[in-house]
Structures are given as C-alpha cells and as structure tokens.
Amino acid sequence: MSKSSAFDVVIVEDEPYLASLHRDFIEQNFKLRVVGIAATLEQARALLELHQPPLVLLDNFLPDGQGVELIDSPLLKSFDCSVIFITAASDMQTCSQAMRSGAFDYIIKPVSFHRLRSSLERFMQLVETKRHVKVVDQTALDRLFNLPAINIPSASSTKGIEPNTLERVQAVFTCKPDISWSVEQVVQEVGISKTTGRRYLEYCVEMGLIVVEMQYGNIGHPRRLYRKKIGA
C-alpha cells in the first residue's frame, strides 16, 4: 500500500519524545500514516475534526483535561474511529470508563512495543474485515475480539526497573532496529550507569524484546551485544 492509500492516524500525547517514538514505530511497521500530533484536548479536537482518522492513539493526562472525555464525545461518534487508549492511568474507574465509551484497546504505560504491535495488528485486521467481509461468522468475530492476551509483567512490579528508564532503553532499539549495541553504547545513549544499563538490558532480553549476540575477537572474552528482536 502506498503512502497515499495508508490509513490516517492521530496521536494525542503531551510528551513530544513519546509522541515521536510512537509515530516512528507506527509508520515504519504498518500501513498507517500519522497526520497529526496533539498535545492538548483542544488540539486533538481540531485535528480529529479536520482529518476524521480511522484510528487515534490517545493519552489520558493532558494539560487541559483528560483524554477519556474525548472517547465518548459527539465528535468521535460522528465518524468511524477506533481509539487505542495509551496512558499511565491504571485505576479501574478510568479503564472501565474508557471501555464503556468504546475504546478499541487500553495499554498501560510504559508501553511494550510488542503489546502495541499486537493492538495495531488487530486494528488492521478489523479494517480489512470491514472492507471485504459483508457477513461475519462466529469464527471471524472470535479472531477480532478474542485474541489471546500477551502476558508481559509490568515494569513497575519488577524490582529495580523504573518505567521511564525502561522506555528510554527500549527506544534505543526501536529507533535503530538493525544495529547491535554494546552496554557501553546503550548507557551513553540513555545517560545511565553501566550497572543500571546492564540490568535493564537483561530485563529486556528476559521479556523477549531484544536478543543477545556474542562478538568474538582475537583476544579476551567474547563481547555481548544487544539487538532488537525481530517481531518484538
């Protein structure tokens, strides 16, 4: 699919770093085109009215209000739009409100790109089904709505792993997926100590986000390098 025929996406996120990270991940891996990034509810309403995109990535905590208010707004109900709610809000009340209002998916920060990929793949599957299937059977519905959950432990529940630092480490591999990184290179890029960097890298290996490559030289022990895992 060419860029001109890609599906439009609006990202609502007040942290520029995360917004660009999500934009790059979306456009590099899917037939999707980010047509606008909003940092406030006011900007979001303007972009949604202008583009009427089929997909919105929506944060909850914004400078002028909460994103969950937007899901049930008349504006979003006026056209066919799926909302992937990506937020640090982990309380059951916000989650329930988002789902009642029709959120397509709910992802808690820090975002695992494996989890985000799964959500976007499900969205693309829904789009293709709506385009080509006029009458659905139970099997088709089960594929759309009952995908197996991906059980990835929350970083906040893992001792020594801080969500914001984990996002920054993940970003190194997401932005340059074809490069193998040493511990020294990663810690310089992220701005953390070598001990801390090694802990986060091994956590990412354990979670299946990156893989280890051994580089053998002429002298000394082999060197551990880290690379983004294909499909993660």
C-alpha positions as CSV (number, residue, x, y, z in Angstrom):
1,M,0.0,0.0,0.0
2,S,1.4,3.4,-0.9
3,K,1.6,6.3,1.5
4,S,-1.3,8.0,-0.3
5,S,-3.6,5.0,0.4
6,A,-2.3,4.4,4.0
7,F,-4.8,4.8,6.9
8,D,-4.6,8.1,8.8
9,V,-3.7,8.2,12.5
10,V,-3.8,11.0,15.0
11,I,-1.6,10.8,18.1
12,V,-2.7,12.6,21.3
13,E,0.3,12.7,23.6
14,D,1.7,15.7,25.5
15,E,5.2,14.2,25.8
16,P,7.0,15.0,22.5
17,Y,9.5,12.3,23.0
18,L,6.8,9.6,23.3
19,A,4.7,11.0,20.5
20,S,7.6,10.9,18.0
21,L,8.5,7.4,19.3
22,H,5.0,6.1,18.6
23,R,4.9,7.9,15.3
24,D,8.1,6.3,14.1
25,F,7.0,2.9,15.2
26,I,3.6,3.1,13.5
27,E,4.9,4.4,10.2
28,Q,7.8,2.0,10.0
29,N,5.9,-1.1,10.8
30,F,2.3,-0.6,9.5
31,K,0.4,0.8,6.5
32,L,-0.5,3.8,8.6
33,R,0.3,7.5,8.3
34,V,0.4,9.9,11.2
35,V,-1.4,13.0,10.0
36,G,-1.1,15.0,13.2
37,I,0.1,15.0,16.8
38,A,-1.8,16.8,19.5
39,A,-0.5,17.8,22.9
40,T,-3.9,19.0,24.3
41,L,-7.5,18.2,24.1
42,E,-8.1,21.4,22.2
43,Q,-5.5,20.5,19.6
44,A,-6.9,16.9,19.4
45,R,-10.5,18.1,18.7
46,A,-9.2,20.3,15.8
47,L,-7.1,17.5,14.3
48,L,-9.9,15.0,14.6
49,E,-12.5,17.3,13.0
50,L,-10.0,18.1,10.2
51,H,-8.8,14.6,9.3
52,Q,-11.5,12.3,10.8
53,P,-9.0,9.5,11.1
54,P,-10.0,5.8,11.5
55,L,-7.5,5.5,14.4
56,V,-6.4,7.6,17.4
57,L,-3.7,6.8,19.9
58,L,-5.0,8.7,23.0
59,D,-3.2,9.6,26.2
60,N,-5.4,10.4,29.3
61,F,-3.4,13.0,31.3
62,L,-3.3,16.2,29.2
63,P,-2.7,19.8,30.2
64,D,-6.3,20.9,29.6
65,G,-8.2,17.8,30.6
66,Q,-8.5,14.0,30.4
67,G,-8.4,12.1,27.2
68,V,-11.1,9.7,28.3
69,E,-13.6,12.6,28.0
70,L,-12.8,12.6,24.2
71,I,-13.7,9.0,23.6
72,D,-17.4,9.5,24.3
73,S,-17.6,12.9,22.7
74,P,-20.1,13.7,19.9
75,L,-17.1,14.5,17.7
76,L,-15.7,10.9,17.8
77,K,-19.1,9.4,17.5
78,S,-19.7,11.4,14.3
79,F,-17.3,9.2,12.2
80,D,-15.9,5.7,12.3
81,C,-12.9,5.9,14.6
82,S,-11.1,3.4,16.8
83,V,-9.3,4.6,19.9
84,I,-6.3,2.9,21.4
85,F,-6.0,4.4,24.9
86,I,-2.3,4.6,25.9
87,T,-1.9,6.0,29.3
88,A,-0.3,5.8,32.8
89,A,-3.9,5.7,34.3
90,S,-4.1,2.2,35.7
91,D,-7.1,2.7,38.0
92,M,-10.1,0.5,37.3
93,Q,-12.5,3.5,37.1
94,T,-10.7,5.1,34.2
95,C,-10.3,1.7,32.5
96,S,-14.0,0.9,32.8
97,Q,-15.0,4.4,31.6
98,A,-12.8,4.0,28.5
99,M,-14.1,0.6,27.7
100,R,-17.8,1.7,28.3
101,S,-17.2,4.6,25.9
102,G,-16.0,2.2,23.2
103,A,-12.2,2.3,23.4
104,F,-10.7,-0.3,20.9
105,D,-7.9,-1.1,23.3
106,Y,-6.3,0.0,26.5
107,I,-2.5,0.0,27.0
108,I,-0.8,1.0,30.3
109,K,2.4,2.9,30.2
110,P,5.3,2.2,29.9
111,V,4.3,0.8,26.5
112,S,5.7,-2.5,25.4
113,F,6.2,-2.3,21.7
114,H,5.2,-6.0,21.5
115,R,1.9,-5.1,23.1
116,L,1.4,-2.0,20.8
117,R,2.2,-4.1,17.8
118,S,-0.5,-6.6,18.8
119,S,-3.1,-3.8,19.1
120,L,-2.2,-2.3,15.8
121,E,-2.3,-5.7,14.0
122,R,-5.7,-6.3,15.5
123,F,-6.8,-2.8,14.2
124,M,-5.5,-3.6,10.7
125,Q,-7.3,-6.9,10.8
126,L,-10.6,-5.2,11.8
127,V,-10.2,-2.7,8.9
128,E,-9.6,-5.4,6.4
129,T,-12.6,-7.4,7.7
130,K,-14.9,-4.4,7.4
131,R,-13.6,-3.7,3.9
132,H,-14.0,-7.2,2.4
133,V,-16.5,-9.1,4.6
134,K,-20.2,-8.2,4.5
135,V,-21.5,-11.1,6.6
136,V,-19.4,-12.4,9.5
137,D,-19.5,-15.8,11.2
138,Q,-18.6,-16.6,14.8
139,T,-15.0,-17.7,13.8
140,A,-14.3,-14.3,12.2
141,L,-15.7,-12.5,15.3
142,D,-13.6,-14.6,17.6
143,R,-10.5,-13.6,15.7
144,L,-11.3,-9.9,16.0
145,F,-12.4,-9.8,19.6
146,N,-10.9,-12.7,21.4
147,L,-7.2,-12.5,20.6
148,P,-5.1,-14.2,23.2
149,A,-3.7,-11.7,25.8
150,I,0.0,-11.1,25.9
151,N,1.2,-11.6,29.4
152,I,4.1,-9.1,29.9
153,P,4.8,-8.3,33.5
154,S,4.5,-4.6,34.4
155,A,7.9,-2.9,34.8
156,S,6.7,-1.2,38.0
157,S,6.2,-4.6,39.6
158,T,9.7,-5.7,38.9
159,K,12.4,-4.7,41.5
160,G,14.9,-2.2,40.1
161,I,13.1,-1.5,36.9
162,E,11.8,2.1,36.5
163,P,9.2,2.7,33.8
164,N,10.6,5.9,32.3
165,T,14.1,4.5,32.1
166,L,12.8,1.3,30.5
167,E,11.1,3.3,27.8
168,R,14.3,5.2,27.1
169,V,16.3,1.9,26.8
170,Q,13.6,0.4,24.5
171,A,13.7,3.5,22.4
172,V,17.4,2.9,21.5
173,F,16.5,-0.4,19.8
174,T,13.2,0.8,18.3
175,C,14.7,3.8,16.6
176,K,17.7,1.8,15.2
177,P,16.4,-1.8,15.0
178,D,19.2,-3.0,12.7
179,I,22.1,-2.0,14.9
180,S,23.8,-4.2,17.5
181,W,24.6,-2.3,20.7
182,S,27.2,-2.8,23.4
183,V,26.4,-2.0,27.0
184,E,28.7,1.0,26.8
185,Q,26.9,2.4,23.8
186,V,23.5,2.0,25.3
187,V,24.4,3.7,28.6
188,Q,26.0,6.6,26.8
189,E,22.8,7.0,24.6
190,V,20.4,6.8,27.6
191,G,22.6,8.6,30.2
192,I,22.7,5.9,32.9
193,S,25.4,3.9,34.7
194,K,26.8,0.7,33.2
195,T,25.5,-1.3,36.1
196,T,22.0,0.1,35.6
197,G,22.2,-0.3,31.9
198,R,23.1,-4.0,32.2
199,R,20.2,-4.6,34.5
200,Y,17.7,-3.0,32.0
201,L,19.2,-4.8,29.0
202,E,19.0,-8.2,30.7
203,Y,15.4,-7.4,31.7
204,C,14.6,-6.6,28.0
205,V,16.2,-9.9,27.0
206,E,14.1,-11.8,29.5
207,M,10.9,-10.1,28.2
208,G,11.8,-11.1,24.6
209,L,12.2,-7.5,23.4
210,I,15.9,-7.8,22.4
211,V,18.4,-10.6,21.8
212,V,22.0,-11.2,22.7
213,E,24.7,-11.6,20.1
214,M,28.2,-12.8,21.0
215,Q,31.1,-11.0,19.3
216,Y,34.3,-13.0,19.3
217,G,37.6,-11.1,18.9
218,N,41.2,-12.4,18.7
219,I,42.0,-11.7,22.4
220,G,40.0,-11.9,25.6
221,H,36.4,-12.9,26.4
222,P,33.6,-12.7,23.8
223,R,31.6,-9.4,23.9
224,R,27.9,-9.3,24.5
225,L,25.9,-7.2,22.0
226,Y,22.2,-6.4,22.0
227,R,19.9,-6.1,19.1
228,K,16.1,-5.6,18.7
229,K,14.3,-8.9,18.4
230,I,12.5,-9.3,15.1
231,G,8.8,-9.0,15.6
232,A,9.1,-7.5,19.1
